[in-house]
Structure formats: C-alpha cells, structure tokens
Amino acid sequence: MSSRQRPVLVYDGDCAFCTKCARVLERIGPDAEIVAWQFTDLAELGVTEEQATDAVQWVQIDGTVSSGHEAIAAMLKTAGRIWKIIGRMILLPGISWMAAKVYRLVAENRYRLPGSTPACAPSRGSYGAFQQQEPRTSSSLTSWEDRQSPEQPR
C-alpha cells in the first residue's frame, strides 16, 4: 500500500505545453502533487507509460485513477472554492462529454499550441493514425534537441 498523503496529477514532462499547463495548475493551489511521469514511479501509482503519454492522470490516495478531463476536474475539486465549482461543473451530464471532446482535441493538437515543442508533434503512422515520433521511456530523459542531433565523431 502506498504511503502517499495526497493525490497525484501525472502529466507529460516531455511536452513544454503540458509542462506550462502543469505550472498554471500548481498556481491555483490544488491539494495534490503535480509531477511529470518521467520523474515518478508509474507502477507504484498504478499507471502505465501508455496511459501517461496519452492523457493527464489523476491518482487518488486509494489508487483510483482518472484520465483526461476527469483528471483535471478531480484536481480542480481539491483547489479553492471557485475551482471546486468548476471541477464539479466539468463532470455534469451535458458538459462532461463536451469537456472530453475538448480535452482530446487539445491533446491531439498540443504540438500546434503556444509553448509546444517538436517533442509534442505526432507523425502519421500506418493507416493514417497519429503516433509519437519515437517511443519515450522514463530511462531516456534527453531533450528533443539531443535526440535530433547527429552523432559527433570522437
């Protein structure tokens, strides 16, 4: 059993847009840890790398996991009064489905948004589906620029 005292919001630290959003979320003061998936033990949280790269994850103290707009709503419900109201509103019938669509639209186009980096950009895979340019693992924390540089002869 985990000894965590607070819930955890897990985001993609390779994405500058995601990182900027995480910094904004920290400023509103949720009662939670906010951490990049690359710097946490995903197995301990009960989250896979695939889940963590696909959407933001919210892990309650009891291990319950929410993703995407539901994760954002859960995090907001731990913040100040107005944020709690907004978090609850996001989950209301009629709003929740739209929030899910908006979250997915932003997530799939984050490389086009201000603050994004080439590490956020998808590439066309087979059958026209978007996929990450290369698999990312928690053991490869080099920057996008380092990965794109040609090898220097020694």
C-alpha atoms as an extended CHARMM CRD file, in Angstrom:
* protein
*
       154  EXT
         1         1  MET       CA              0.0000000000        0.0000000000        0.0000000000  PROA      1               0.0000000000
         2         2  SER       CA              1.2510000000        3.4730000000       -0.8300000000  PROA      2               0.0000000000
         3         3  SER       CA              2.1910000000        5.9110000000        1.8990000000  PROA      3               0.0000000000
         4         4  ARG       CA              1.0870000000        8.9210000000       -0.1660000000  PROA      4               0.0000000000
         5         5  GLN       CA             -0.6930000000       11.5960000000        1.7970000000  PROA      5               0.0000000000
         6         6  ARG       CA             -2.0900000000       13.4660000000       -1.2230000000  PROA      6               0.0000000000
         7         7  PRO       CA             -3.4140000000       12.5850000000       -4.6710000000  PROA      7               0.0000000000
         8         8  VAL       CA             -1.0500000000       12.8750000000       -7.6590000000  PROA      8               0.0000000000
         9         9  LEU       CA             -1.5820000000       14.5590000000      -11.0340000000  PROA      9               0.0000000000
        10        10  VAL       CA              0.7410000000       12.9910000000      -13.6270000000  PROA      10              0.0000000000
        11        11  TYR       CA              1.4980000000       14.8690000000      -16.8640000000  PROA      11              0.0000000000
        12        12  ASP       CA              3.8820000000       14.5220000000      -19.8200000000  PROA      12              0.0000000000
        13        13  GLY       CA              7.0890000000       16.3280000000      -18.8880000000  PROA      13              0.0000000000
        14        14  ASP       CA              8.4970000000       15.9560000000      -22.4160000000  PROA      14              0.0000000000
        15        15  CYS       CA              5.8370000000       18.3370000000      -23.6980000000  PROA      15              0.0000000000
        16        16  ALA       CA              6.5090000000       22.0100000000      -22.9990000000  PROA      16              0.0000000000
        17        17  PHE       CA              2.8170000000       22.8410000000      -23.4790000000  PROA      17              0.0000000000
        18        18  CYS       CA              1.8580000000       20.2070000000      -20.8840000000  PROA      18              0.0000000000
        19        19  THR       CA              4.5650000000       21.4640000000      -18.5300000000  PROA      19              0.0000000000
        20        20  LYS       CA              3.2990000000       25.0520000000      -18.8080000000  PROA      20              0.0000000000
        21        21  CYS       CA             -0.2420000000       23.8610000000      -18.0980000000  PROA      21              0.0000000000
        22        22  ALA       CA              1.0350000000       21.9510000000      -15.0470000000  PROA      22              0.0000000000
        23        23  ARG       CA              2.7080000000       25.1400000000      -13.7640000000  PROA      23              0.0000000000
        24        24  VAL       CA             -0.5910000000       27.0220000000      -14.1470000000  PROA      24              0.0000000000
        25        25  LEU       CA             -2.3810000000       24.2580000000      -12.2510000000  PROA      25              0.0000000000
        26        26  GLU       CA              0.2050000000       24.4740000000       -9.4500000000  PROA      26              0.0000000000
        27        27  ARG       CA             -0.5480000000       28.1880000000       -9.0560000000  PROA      27              0.0000000000
        28        28  ILE       CA             -4.2440000000       27.5890000000       -8.3810000000  PROA      28              0.0000000000
        29        29  GLY       CA             -3.2180000000       25.5760000000       -5.3340000000  PROA      29              0.0000000000
        30        30  PRO       CA             -4.6620000000       22.0810000000       -5.5320000000  PROA      30              0.0000000000
        31        31  ASP       CA             -4.1570000000       19.7420000000       -2.5940000000  PROA      31              0.0000000000
        32        32  ALA       CA             -2.1100000000       17.3800000000       -4.7550000000  PROA      32              0.0000000000
        33        33  GLU       CA              1.3300000000       16.5370000000       -6.0190000000  PROA      33              0.0000000000
        34        34  ILE       CA              1.8540000000       17.5110000000       -9.6560000000  PROA      34              0.0000000000
        35        35  VAL       CA              4.6120000000       15.5070000000      -11.2990000000  PROA      35              0.0000000000
        36        36  ALA       CA              5.8950000000       14.6040000000      -14.7700000000  PROA      36              0.0000000000
        37        37  TRP       CA              5.5170000000       10.9040000000      -15.4870000000  PROA      37              0.0000000000
        38        38  GLN       CA              9.1990000000       10.7280000000      -16.3620000000  PROA      38              0.0000000000
        39        39  PHE       CA             10.0910000000       11.5420000000      -12.7400000000  PROA      39              0.0000000000
        40        40  THR       CA              7.7690000000        9.2540000000      -10.8350000000  PROA      40              0.0000000000
        41        41  ASP       CA              7.2580000000        5.5480000000      -10.2950000000  PROA      41              0.0000000000
        42        42  LEU       CA              4.3180000000        4.8220000000      -12.5830000000  PROA      42              0.0000000000
        43        43  ALA       CA              3.9780000000        1.2300000000      -11.3650000000  PROA      43              0.0000000000
        44        44  GLU       CA              3.5730000000        2.4460000000       -7.7840000000  PROA      44              0.0000000000
        45        45  LEU       CA              0.8170000000        4.7800000000       -8.9700000000  PROA      45              0.0000000000
        46        46  GLY       CA             -0.9090000000        2.0540000000      -10.9830000000  PROA      46              0.0000000000
        47        47  VAL       CA             -0.4600000000        3.9450000000      -14.2560000000  PROA      47              0.0000000000
        48        48  THR       CA              1.1640000000        2.6310000000      -17.4300000000  PROA      48              0.0000000000
        49        49  GLU       CA              3.5270000000        4.6360000000      -19.6130000000  PROA      49              0.0000000000
        50        50  GLU       CA              0.9660000000        4.4130000000      -22.4190000000  PROA      50              0.0000000000
        51        51  GLN       CA             -1.7150000000        5.9660000000      -20.1890000000  PROA      51              0.0000000000
        52        52  ALA       CA              0.6730000000        8.6860000000      -19.0310000000  PROA      52              0.0000000000
        53        53  THR       CA              1.6560000000        9.6910000000      -22.5700000000  PROA      53              0.0000000000
        54        54  ASP       CA             -1.9460000000        9.5920000000      -23.7910000000  PROA      54              0.0000000000
        55        55  ALA       CA             -3.5410000000       11.8760000000      -21.1830000000  PROA      55              0.0000000000
        56        56  VAL       CA             -3.0260000000       13.5350000000      -17.8240000000  PROA      56              0.0000000000
        57        57  GLN       CA             -3.6720000000       11.0690000000      -14.9790000000  PROA      57              0.0000000000
        58        58  TRP       CA             -5.1490000000       11.6890000000      -11.5250000000  PROA      58              0.0000000000
        59        59  VAL       CA             -4.3230000000        9.1160000000       -8.8770000000  PROA      59              0.0000000000
        60        60  GLN       CA             -6.3250000000        9.2930000000       -5.6440000000  PROA      60              0.0000000000
        61        61  ILE       CA             -4.7630000000        8.2480000000       -2.3360000000  PROA      61              0.0000000000
        62        62  ASP       CA             -6.7490000000        4.9810000000       -2.5500000000  PROA      62              0.0000000000
        63        63  GLY       CA             -5.2610000000        4.2580000000       -6.0100000000  PROA      63              0.0000000000
        64        64  THR       CA             -8.3230000000        5.1890000000       -8.0830000000  PROA      64              0.0000000000
        65        65  VAL       CA             -7.1530000000        6.5820000000      -11.4410000000  PROA      65              0.0000000000
        66        66  SER       CA             -8.9280000000        9.1490000000      -13.6480000000  PROA      66              0.0000000000
        67        67  SER       CA             -7.7140000000       10.3890000000      -17.0320000000  PROA      67              0.0000000000
        68        68  GLY       CA             -8.0850000000       13.4260000000      -19.2670000000  PROA      68              0.0000000000
        69        69  HSD       CA            -10.8840000000       15.8440000000      -18.4470000000  PROA      69              0.0000000000
        70        70  GLU       CA            -11.9300000000       13.7230000000      -15.4600000000  PROA      70              0.0000000000
        71        71  ALA       CA             -8.4000000000       14.0480000000      -14.0400000000  PROA      71              0.0000000000
        72        72  ILE       CA             -8.4770000000       17.8250000000      -14.4870000000  PROA      72              0.0000000000
        73        73  ALA       CA            -11.9060000000       18.0110000000      -12.8180000000  PROA      73              0.0000000000
        74        74  ALA       CA            -10.7410000000       15.8760000000       -9.8800000000  PROA      74              0.0000000000
        75        75  MET       CA             -7.6700000000       18.0590000000       -9.4080000000  PROA      75              0.0000000000
        76        76  LEU       CA             -9.7320000000       21.2630000000       -9.5570000000  PROA      76              0.0000000000
        77        77  LYS       CA            -12.0810000000       19.8880000000       -6.8840000000  PROA      77              0.0000000000
        78        78  THR       CA             -9.1310000000       19.8850000000       -4.4390000000  PROA      78              0.0000000000
        79        79  ALA       CA             -8.3540000000       23.5840000000       -5.0310000000  PROA      79              0.0000000000
        80        80  GLY       CA            -10.0590000000       26.7580000000       -3.8180000000  PROA      80              0.0000000000
        81        81  ARG       CA            -13.8000000000       27.3850000000       -3.7900000000  PROA      81              0.0000000000
        82        82  ILE       CA            -14.2800000000       28.6480000000       -7.3630000000  PROA      82              0.0000000000
        83        83  TRP       CA            -12.0690000000       25.8470000000       -8.7280000000  PROA      83              0.0000000000
        84        84  LYS       CA            -14.1060000000       23.2410000000       -6.8460000000  PROA      84              0.0000000000
        85        85  ILE       CA            -17.2420000000       24.5540000000       -8.5230000000  PROA      85              0.0000000000
        86        86  ILE       CA            -15.5730000000       24.4600000000      -11.9530000000  PROA      86              0.0000000000
        87        87  GLY       CA            -14.3160000000       20.9220000000      -11.2940000000  PROA      87              0.0000000000
        88        88  ARG       CA            -17.8280000000       19.7640000000      -10.4520000000  PROA      88              0.0000000000
        89        89  MET       CA            -19.2830000000       21.5470000000      -13.4760000000  PROA      89              0.0000000000
        90        90  ILE       CA            -16.8500000000       19.7870000000      -15.8260000000  PROA      90              0.0000000000
        91        91  LEU       CA            -18.3620000000       16.4490000000      -14.7730000000  PROA      91              0.0000000000
        92        92  LEU       CA            -22.0290000000       17.4290000000      -15.1640000000  PROA      92              0.0000000000
        93        93  PRO       CA            -24.0340000000       15.4900000000      -17.7490000000  PROA      93              0.0000000000
        94        94  GLY       CA            -24.1370000000       17.5160000000      -20.9310000000  PROA      94              0.0000000000
        95        95  ILE       CA            -20.8470000000       19.1990000000      -20.0950000000  PROA      95              0.0000000000
        96        96  SER       CA            -18.6910000000       16.1500000000      -19.4140000000  PROA      96              0.0000000000
        97        97  TRP       CA            -18.9570000000       14.7400000000      -22.9380000000  PROA      97              0.0000000000
        98        98  MET       CA            -18.0220000000       18.1290000000      -24.3790000000  PROA      98              0.0000000000
        99        99  ALA       CA            -15.1270000000       18.5100000000      -21.9250000000  PROA      99              0.0000000000
       100       100  ALA       CA            -13.8820000000       15.0720000000      -23.0240000000  PROA      100             0.0000000000
       101       101  LYS       CA            -14.0050000000       16.1120000000      -26.6960000000  PROA      101             0.0000000000
       102       102  VAL       CA            -12.2320000000       19.4150000000      -25.9880000000  PROA      102             0.0000000000
       103       103  TYR       CA             -9.5610000000       17.6580000000      -23.9210000000  PROA      103             0.0000000000
       104       104  ARG       CA             -8.9310000000       15.1120000000      -26.6980000000  PROA      104             0.0000000000
       105       105  LEU       CA             -8.8200000000       17.8800000000      -29.3430000000  PROA      105             0.0000000000
       106       106  VAL       CA             -6.2210000000       19.7960000000      -27.3320000000  PROA      106             0.0000000000
       107       107  ALA       CA             -4.2110000000       16.6510000000      -26.5370000000  PROA      107             0.0000000000
       108       108  GLU       CA             -4.0890000000       15.5910000000      -30.1830000000  PROA      108             0.0000000000
       109       109  ASN       CA             -3.0960000000       19.0880000000      -31.3380000000  PROA      109             0.0000000000
       110       110  ARG       CA             -0.8470000000       20.1710000000      -28.4580000000  PROA      110             0.0000000000
       111       111  TYR       CA              2.1220000000       20.4320000000      -30.8330000000  PROA      111             0.0000000000
       112       112  ARG       CA              0.3060000000       23.3260000000      -32.5690000000  PROA      112             0.0000000000
       113       113  LEU       CA             -0.3750000000       25.2990000000      -29.3940000000  PROA      113             0.0000000000
       114       114  PRO       CA              1.7580000000       28.0280000000      -27.8210000000  PROA      114             0.0000000000
       115       115  GLY       CA              4.5390000000       26.6290000000      -25.6620000000  PROA      115             0.0000000000
       116       116  SER       CA              4.7330000000       23.3610000000      -27.5460000000  PROA      116             0.0000000000
       117       117  THR       CA              7.9710000000       21.8400000000      -28.7550000000  PROA      117             0.0000000000
       118       118  PRO       CA              8.7460000000       19.3560000000      -31.5180000000  PROA      118             0.0000000000
       119       119  ALA       CA              8.6560000000       16.6180000000      -28.8300000000  PROA      119             0.0000000000
       120       120  CYS       CA              4.8630000000       17.1010000000      -28.7860000000  PROA      120             0.0000000000
       121       121  ALA       CA              4.4670000000       16.5760000000      -32.5390000000  PROA      121             0.0000000000
       122       122  PRO       CA              2.8590000000       13.3660000000      -33.7690000000  PROA      122             0.0000000000
       123       123  SER       CA              3.7600000000       11.6500000000      -37.0030000000  PROA      123             0.0000000000
       124       124  ARG       CA              1.4860000000        9.7140000000      -39.3330000000  PROA      124             0.0000000000
       125       125  GLY       CA              1.7050000000        6.0040000000      -38.6340000000  PROA      125             0.0000000000
       126       126  SER       CA              0.1670000000        3.1460000000      -40.5620000000  PROA      126             0.0000000000
       127       127  TYR       CA             -3.4850000000        3.5820000000      -41.5290000000  PROA      127             0.0000000000
       128       128  GLY       CA             -3.1420000000        7.3550000000      -41.0160000000  PROA      128             0.0000000000
       129       129  ALA       CA             -3.2950000000        7.1610000000      -37.2180000000  PROA      129             0.0000000000
       130       130  PHE       CA             -1.2240000000        9.6470000000      -35.2720000000  PROA      130             0.0000000000
       131       131  GLN       CA              1.6040000000        8.1780000000      -33.2520000000  PROA      131             0.0000000000
       132       132  GLN       CA              4.5330000000        9.6260000000      -31.3330000000  PROA      132             0.0000000000
       133       133  GLN       CA              7.6830000000       10.0920000000      -33.4060000000  PROA      133             0.0000000000
       134       134  GLU       CA              9.5990000000        7.7040000000      -31.2020000000  PROA      134             0.0000000000
       135       135  PRO       CA              8.7870000000        5.7270000000      -28.0810000000  PROA      135             0.0000000000
       136       136  ARG       CA              9.6900000000        7.5020000000      -24.8750000000  PROA      136             0.0000000000
       137       137  THR       CA             10.7530000000        5.7480000000      -21.7340000000  PROA      137             0.0000000000
       138       138  SER       CA             11.4530000000        7.0200000000      -18.2760000000  PROA      138             0.0000000000
       139       139  SER       CA             15.0930000000        5.9960000000      -18.7470000000  PROA      139             0.0000000000
       140       140  SER       CA             15.5540000000        8.2830000000      -21.7770000000  PROA      140             0.0000000000
       141       141  LEU       CA             15.1880000000       11.7790000000      -20.3840000000  PROA      141             0.0000000000
       142       142  THR       CA             17.2590000000       13.5550000000      -23.0010000000  PROA      142             0.0000000000
       143       143  SER       CA             15.8150000000       16.6320000000      -24.6230000000  PROA      143             0.0000000000
       144       144  TRP       CA             14.2480000000       16.5480000000      -28.0400000000  PROA      144             0.0000000000
       145       145  GLU       CA             17.1600000000       18.5480000000      -29.4400000000  PROA      145             0.0000000000
       146       146  ASP       CA             19.6650000000       15.9800000000      -28.1130000000  PROA      146             0.0000000000
       147       147  ARG       CA             17.7560000000       13.1850000000      -29.7990000000  PROA      147             0.0000000000
       148       148  GLN       CA             17.7450000000       15.0380000000      -33.1410000000  PROA      148             0.0000000000
       149       149  SER       CA             21.4730000000       15.9310000000      -33.1960000000  PROA      149             0.0000000000
       150       150  PRO       CA             23.6460000000       13.7960000000      -35.4470000000  PROA      150             0.0000000000
       151       151  GLU       CA             26.2600000000       11.7390000000      -33.6500000000  PROA      151             0.0000000000
       152       152  GLN       CA             29.5700000000       13.5570000000      -33.3720000000  PROA      152             0.0000000000
       153       153  PRO       CA             32.6810000000       11.5540000000      -34.3090000000  PROA      153             0.0000000000
       154       154  ARG       CA             35.0830000000       11.0430000000      -31.4280000000  PROA      154             0.0000000000
